[in-house]
Amino acid sequence: MSVRSALSYFKKGVLVITPGDREDILLAAATTMYGRAPDGLAGIVLLAGSAFAERAPRR
């Protein structure tokens, strides 16, 4: 899916689930969340199997 297509899904309360190597989607989602906390996404889940996901902090 392209970033342009994904942007239409980034709405209040949506949880974005994407492979960790999709930097374009991650950046678009983070930009959507920045500065608009009450209207922002619920969060982002990175799927394992990519270099970024393997380095991401775990809680």
N, C-alpha and C positions, 0 to 999 in steps of 0.2 A: 504494500500500500504506500502511496506517495504521501509526503507531508501535507500537501494540499488537501488530499482526501481525509487524512487523519484529523486535521484541524476541525472538521465539521463534527467530530465526535467529542472534542474536548469541551465538555460542559460541566457545570457545577455538579459535584458529587460523583463524577465518573472516575473509575479506577483504570489507569492505563496499564496494560500488560504487554510488554514488548521484549524482544531479544535484547540483551545488553550491548550488542554490537550495532544497534540502530541508533547511532549518535544523532542522526537527523531528527528522529522521532523524539528522542530524549530531550534534545535542545528545544524543540517546539513545545513539548509538554512543560518543561521547566519554565520557559518564557511565558506560557499561558498562566502558570501558577504564580509567578512573581508579581508581587504588589497587589494582588487581588484575592487575598486569603478567603474572605467570605464567599466569593464567587468562584473559587478555584476548584481544581480537581481534587478528588479524594486522596490520590496518591499515585505512585508509579511502582510497579513490580517488574524487576528485571529477571528474565529467564536465564538460567544457568547455561553454561556451555560456551561462553564468550570470555575474552580476556577481561573486559570491563566488569562483567558480572562476577568473575572469580575474585577480583580485587575489591569488590564492594563490601563495605562493613556489614557485619551480621549482628543482629540483636537477639 
